[in-house]
Amino acid sequence: MDTVELSFHQTEGRKTCLEFDAQTTSLGLGHLGITNVDLTPIQECGKLEILSFFSNYLRRIDLSPLSKCSKLRTLRLGINCLKEIDLTPLADCQMLQWIDIGANCLTKIDLFPLEELTELRKLRLDGNRLTQVDLSPLESCPELEFLDLTMNELREISLWPLIGCQKLRKLLLCGNNLKRVDVSPLLLIGDQLDLEKDGTTSIVVHPDASEFITADNSRARTTFEFPISDGIWEKLRNTVLTIIEKNSKTPAVRFQRILFRLLRMDELGFYDGPLGDLWTNIPKDLGLAETKQILYDRMIELLERQLENEGPTLFADIDRLALTRGSKLIPKMLERRYREMDGIAIHIQAHTADVSPLWLTSYGYAVLRSLGVSSTTVTPDMLARIRKGLEKAGFRVRTTTSPKIGATGLPGTSAEILNYVLNCREAWTAESVEHVSPTRVKVIPALAPALGQTSP
């Protein structure tokens, strides 16, 4: 039987030699007061899967010998005194699933050696002194489920690289100096995600995506900032195309609106037609600028057809359209906005009025939001205020006691956009209210519904 002898120094200057089988799969050396260790002998352990130096006093460690341990799955170096660490040798440990470097004294760390670790599931960097960390290498870690960055000194962080981590379930950011966090990229992760942060850290995200964020105790204010670039678009493009291909025959309203905001084309985010129409005849390998150019012209064509067919104008931003080549849509859009109010009737029953049809018209939607309405039914007093607001815009809305006339739908509008508006009305109403940011936020991605997945 081949044996390996590993020597290390412990507190009080003692030197210890440990002999073990070279075929061992697990080596646990935690809680032994180790201050220094030479890992060279470990390169003979070709079957080693677990290596732990958890809770010692290591000030430095050379991981080079681990490049020979191709079957290594777990590396635990947490709770030590490491001030620096070179992860380069780990690039050869492509079966690594769990890396723990938490509770050390690191002020910087280079994660690029991890970009080859396609099996990585758990990464702990908590309890260090990191002021910044580049997460870009993690975009190549599709199996990553858990990332802990708590108790560092981070002032800012970009989460965009995490769009490649479609299985990410938990992201911990508490105990840093972060003033705000842009969670927009997390909305493109294909399942539900827990994000834990400090109460003083604000959430930054596309306003219309507030329906995808639920928070303990209070609702976080949502604002918008998307630092998208060519590099980010390359990572995002495949995810976007996958969603479009799987939902080519449905409007996928929520996904479409977030996509257009990502591309800074949200003035065009009111198309109510099959998602597949968006990408017809657009090459899949184009850069960001070329994609936006072709897609913009394509959307103008589709929206022009939508207006001619008496489709909806909800969410169209006329002020922004006026500054673009999409301005040609404005005359037809204004005509349509007036026509869509024709035939609208508010159904009154007992002491409530059903304002569902108004939610689907641009003028009705604007008035309901301005008055803080968050329901499909209102009291007679609120109805009087709604009618007064519409009269200022030049509209007189009829009331009726006939449920047939007061149907909740609107001709030319899909059922999906109706459901989207009615399901989102509470989140939109809350958008204009400032709240204390909670410490725990649950991000329910846009792509989960789009892919036919269920988000609790």
N, C-alpha and C positions, 0 to 999 in steps of 0.2 A: 504494500500500500504506500503510495507516494504521499509524503507529508510536506507541509509548508510551515516555515517558522516566521512569525511576524513579531517584530520588536517595536516597543513604544515607550515613551517616557511619561511618567505620571507626576502628580503633584508631589512636592518635597524632593524632586530630583530622582526618584526611583526609576530604574529601567526594568521593564518586564518583557519576557519572551513568551510568545504563545504559539504552540504547535497544534496544527489541525490538518485534517484530511484535505488534500488538494481537490478532491471531488465534491467538496461541500457546496451546498446550494445557498446556505444562509450563514452570515457571520454578523453576530450582534455584539458590539463592543461599547454599549451605552453605559453611562453612569459609572465610569471607571476612573475618572479624574485624569484622563489622558491629555497631555499638553503638546505632544509632538509624536508623529507616526510616519514611518516610511512604508509606503504602500507597494514598493517594488515586488515583494514576494507574491502579492495578490495576482499579479499578471499570469501566474501559473494556474489560477483557479478558473478554468474555462467554463465551468458549469455554475458559477456564482450568480445567484439571482437577487439576493438581498444583502446589502451592506449598510450597517448602521453604526455611526459614531455619535449617536444622539446624546445630548446632555453631558458634554465633557468640557475641556478647557483649551481646545485647539485654537491656536493663533494663526496657523497657516497649514495648508495641506496641498500636496502635489497630486493631482488626480491622473497624471499621465499613465500609470500602470493600468488604469481602468479601461483604456482603449482596447485592451486585449480581452476584456470581459464582455463579450458580445451578447451574453444572455442576461445581463444585469437588468432587473426590472424595478428595483427600489433602491434609492440612495438617500440616506437620512444623515444630515449634518446639522440639524437644528439644535439650538441652545448650545452654542460654543462661543468662541471669542474671535472668529474669523474677521479680519479687516479687509481682505481681498481674496478673490478666488477666480481661477481660470477654468472655465467650463469646457474649453476646447476638446479635451479628450473624450467628453461625453458624446461628441458627434458620432463616434463609432459604436456607441451603445444604443443601437436603434430599437431595442426592445424596452427601453426605459419607460415606465408608466408613472412613477412617483418620484419627485425630487423635492426634498425638504432642506432649505437653507435658511429657514426662519430663525429669529432670535439670535442674530450674530451682530457684528459691528460694521457691516458693509456700508460704504458711502456711495459706491457705484458698482454696477454689474453689467456685463455684456452677455446678453441672451442669445446672440447669433449662433453659437454652437448648437443651440436647441432646435434650429429650424429643420434639421433632418429627423427629429424625433417624432415621427408620425403616430406613435403609439402613446405619447405622453398624455396622461389623464389628470394629474394633480401636480400643481406647482405652488410651493410655499416660499414666499419672500418676506413674510411679515416680521415685524420686530427688529428691523435693521435701521440704518440711517440714510436710506436712499433719498436723494433729492429729486432724482429723475430716473425714469426707466423707459427704454424703448421696447415696446411690445411687438414690434414688427416681425421678429422671428416666429412668434406664436401663430401667425396667420397660416403657417404650414403645419400646424398641429391640430388636425381636424377632430381628434378624439378628446381634446382638453375639456374637462368637466368642472374643474375647481381651480380658482386662482386667488391667492390670498396676498394682498399688498398692505394689510393693516399695519398701524403703528410704525410708519416710516416718516419721512419729512418731505413728501411729494407736494409740490406746489401746483403742478399741472400734469395732466396725463391724457394721451390720445388713445381712445378705445377702438379706433377704426381698424387696427390689425385684427381685432377679435371677430370680425365678420366671417373669417375663415373657420372659426371655432363653433360650428353649428351644434355641438353637443354641450356647450358651456351651460352649466346649471347654477353656479354660485360664483359671484365676484365680490370680494371683500375689500373695501377702501377706507374703512374707519381709521381714525387716529392719524390723519395726515393734515397737511396745510392747504388742502384743496378748497377753493372758494366755489367752484362749480365744476360739474362733470357733464360732458356732452354724451348722453346715452343713445343718441340717434343710431349709431351702428348696431347697437344691441337689438334694435327693432327688426333687424334683418337676420337674426338668429332663429333657427327653425323650431324653437320650443320655448317653454316658460323658463325665465331666469330670475334668480334672487340677487338683488344688488343691495349690499349693506354699506352705508356711508354715515358720516356725521350729520347731526341736525343742522349744522351751519353750512353744509355744502349744498348748493342749489343744483337742481336738475335742469339741464339744457336739452331741449328736444323740439322737434317740429310740432307746432301747436295742434295740428289736426291729428297728431299721433297720441294725444293725451288720453285717448280712449284705451290705449294699450298699456297705460301705467296705472297701477293701483297701489295705494300706500297705506301703511298702518296709521291710524288715528287722524290723518289729514291728507289733503290732496296737494301735491307739489305744484307750484306755478311752473308753467312750461313756456319757454321761449325758443327761438330758433337760431341755430348756427351750424352750418355744414361746411367744413373746410375740405371739400372734395377736390381731388386732383387726378391727373392721369394715372398715377400709381395706384390710387385707391380705386379708380374706375376699373382698372385691370382685374383687381381682386373681386370687385362687386359684380362685374359683367356676367360671369358665369352663373352666379346666383340669380340675377335678374332674368336671364334667358331661360333658366330652368323653370322659374315660376310662370313666365309667359307661355312657355310650351305646354305646361301642365294645365293651364287655365285659359287656353287660347280662345275658347268659345264663351267665356263669361266676362263681365265687366271688371270684376275684382277691384271695386272702387277704392277700398282702403289702401291696397298695395299701390294702385296707380297714383293716388294722391301723394303718397310718401315718395315714390319714385320721381315724380316731377319736381317735388321740392328738393330732393337730392341733386337733381340736375339743374337747379335754379331756373326752372321753367314752370313754376307753379301757377302762372297766369293761364296756362293751358290745361290745368288739371281738372277739367269738367267734362271729359269725354265719357259718354254713357253708352259704350258699345263693347264688343268683344275685345279682350285684351290682345288677342293675336293680331288685330288690325294695326296695332302700334308698330310692330317690328317687321311688317311686310317689306321684303326687298331691301332690308338694311343688313349689310355684311356684318358678321359676328365679330370680326377681328378689328373693327375700327377703334381709333382712339376716342377720347372724351369729346374733343372739339368737333370732329367729323360726325360722331354719333348725334350730338346735339343739333348740328346743322340739318342733317337729313331728317331726324325725328321731328324737329320743329316744323319743317315744311309739310311733313306727313300729317302732323296734328292739325295744322291749319286746314288742310284738305278734308280731314275727317270731321272737324268741328263745323266747317261750312256746310257739309252734307247734313250734319245733325240739326243745325238750325233750320235748314230748308225742310226737314222732316218733322218740324215742330218738337224737337227734343229739348231737354232742359238747359238752362243757362246757369244753374246753381254753381257757385264757387268760381265763376269766371271773374277775373280781376280786370275790369275795364281800364282803370288808371294805368296799370302796368302794360296791358295790351296796346294802349295808345302810344307807347314808346318803342314798340317793336313792329316788325312786319306783319304781326298778327292784327294790326289795327284795322285791316280790311274786314274783319269779322264784326266790328263794333256796330255798324248800322243795322245789320240783320239781328244782332244780339239784342239791341234796344227794342226793335220791333217785336221780337219774340218775348221779351220780358213783359211788355205791355199785354200781349195776346195771352200769355199764360195765366194772367190774372182774370181773364174773361171766363165766366162760368164757375169760378170759385164760389162755393157756398159753405157757410159755417153751420154745421148741424147743432141745433140746440135741443137738449133733452133734460127735463127737470131743472136743476140749478147749475148745469155745466154746459160748456160749449166745446165742440171738437175742432181743434185748429190744425189737425193733421195735414190737410191740403196746403196750408200756408207754409209749412216747413219745406215744401218742395219748390216754392217759387222764390226767386231772388229777393223781391221786395218784401214778401211775407217773412222770409227767413231773417232778413235784416231787422225788421221791426220786432220780431219775437226775441231775437238776441238782445237788442237794445233795451228791452223791457225786463230782461232776466228770466224769461219764460223757460222752463225746463221740462215741460210736460206736453202731452198731446191734448189735454183738456184744461180749460181755464174757467174761472168764475165769471159771472156776469160783469163785475167791476173791471176785471182784467180785460175782458172782451171789449168793453167800451174804450179802454186805453189803446188796445190794438187797432180798433177801427179808426180811432182818432189819428194814430200814427200813419195808417195807410191813406187816410184822407189828405194828409199833408203832402203825400206823394202823388195825389191825384186819383186815388182809387176808392171806390165805394164797394165794400164787400157785402154781399147779401147773406142773410141768415135764413135757415129753413128748419123745419121740424121733420123733414123727410130724410131718413138715413140713406136712401138711394141717391139723392142729389148730393148729400154730404159725404160721399165716399172718400176714403183716405188716399186713394191713388191720384195720379195726374196723368192725363193722356200724353203719350210720348216719352214717359219716364219709366225706366226699368224697375222691377221689384227690388233689385239689389240696392239701387241708390236710395230707394225709399227706406229699406231696412237700415242702411248705413246712416242716413240722417237721423232717423228716430232712435237708433241705438246710441248715437254719439251726442245727442243734444245736451245731456247733463254735463259731459266733459267740456263741450264748447262753452256752455254757460259759465262754468267755473274758471275758464281760461283767463277772464279779466279780473279775477280775485286773487289777492296775494295771500299765501298761506305759509306757515312755518314748514320748512322741508322736513319730512320724517326721516328717521334713521334707516328704515327698511323699505325698500321699494321693490315691487314685483313688476317686471317688464314682460308684457305679453306681446310677443312679436307680431308684426304685420303679416309675416309669411306663414305663420301657423294656420290661420284660416285659409289663406290662399292655397296652401298645399293640401287642404282637406284634413288637417290635423285638428285636434280638439285642445283648446286651452281652457283650463278650469277658470 
